[in-house]
Structures are given as structure tokens and as C-alpha cells.
Amino acid sequence: MTMPLMQQRHFEYLADKVAPLLPWPTAILTMADDLAATNPRFKKQKFIERATAAWEAAHQPQDLNDDIPY
């Protein structure tokens, strides 16, 4: 029995919903490598771009208040 291939909608869900939960965006590269093994038609670069955009949207830099009161 063969396992069904993951489809584009699955990859989109992972990029949009799961990737922003990763602690660092470099983990997206590892995730993309693992997903590439599940489907020969996987568009790795497209996934990385979409997942990175979702991660960046979820992790906006905060204003740094480095004022030192004397």
C-alpha cells in the first residue's frame, strides 16, 4: 500500500499556519528539505518564500527602547 502524496493545499497550509510557529526561519529550510522527500513535484523555493513571508509577518520586530535614564 502506498501513501498518498501531499498536495499543494497541504504545503500551503504548512507554509501559512505551521511555519510561523517555528522558533527561527532557518527551520523552514529543514522543513522544506523534508517535504521535498514527500512529493517529487514539490516546489521547494516557492514553499520557502511563502513560509518565510508568513514567519516574518508573525514575528514583527519590536521597538527597541535602549534609552538609559540617568
Backbone hydrogen bonds, N-H to C=O, Kabsch-Sander energy under -0.5 kcal/mol:
donor,donor_aa,acceptor,acceptor_aa,energy
10,H,7,Q,-0.9
11,F,7,Q,-1.9
12,E,8,Q,-2.7
13,Y,9,R,-1.9
14,L,10,H,-2.3
15,A,11,F,-2.5
16,D,12,E,-2.7
17,K,13,Y,-3.1
18,V,13,Y,-0.9
18,V,14,L,-0.8
19,A,14,L,-2.6
21,L,18,V,-1.8
22,L,19,A,-1.6
27,A,24,W,-1.5
28,I,25,P,-1.4
29,L,25,P,-0.5
29,L,26,T,-0.8
30,T,26,T,-0.9
31,M,27,A,-2.3
32,A,28,I,-2.7
33,D,29,L,-2.1
34,D,30,T,-2.2
35,L,31,M,-2.5
36,A,32,A,-2.1
37,A,33,D,-0.8
37,A,34,D,-0.6
38,T,35,L,-1.7
39,N,35,L,-0.7
42,F,39,N,-1.7
44,K,42,F,-1.2
47,F,43,K,-2.2
48,I,44,K,-2.6
49,E,45,Q,-2.4
50,R,46,K,-2.2
51,A,47,F,-3.1
52,T,48,I,-2.5
53,A,49,E,-2.0
54,A,50,R,-2.1
55,W,51,A,-2.5
56,E,52,T,-2.8
57,A,53,A,-2.0
58,A,54,A,-1.5
59,H,55,W,-1.1
65,N,63,D,-0.7
66,D,64,L,-1.0
